[in-house]
Every structure is written in C-alpha cells, then in structure tokens.
Amino acid sequence: MPKIKTHKATVKRFKRTATNKLTQRKSGQDHFNARETGNTTRQKRLDITTHKTLTKTIKALTPYN
C-alpha cells in the first residue's frame, strides 16, 4: 500500500499540540492593522485552537505530522 502524501500548505498553517489538539494563527494580521484598537491587535498575537469541524479534515491531510 502506498504512502499518503502530506498536504504541505496545511502543515505550514496548523500545528499539533502535545495533547493532539490543533492550533492555528489568528487570521487578519497582514495589513490594515493601524486602524484597529490596541485590544484587537493584542488578541491577534495569540494562537487559537482549530474548530472541531475542521480537525478531521486536517488530520486526513497531514497523516504524519
């Protein structure tokens, strides 16, 4: 049986924690951030846990990571 290919873009965006949860970077950090409040800017620095509906798909795309 052949190996399953890893989806490289998914590997770059999501990380698995020690307890096998998925974390991702908060979106919307690229540009237009000067108009945002300081509270929003601080919130965007944190990583967030991925929603449960996406975890099955992401785990299928990244079998060895």
Secondary structure by P-SEA (a helix, b strand, c coil): cbbbbbaaaaaacccccccbbbbbcccccccccccccaaaaaaaabbbbccccaaaaaaaacccc
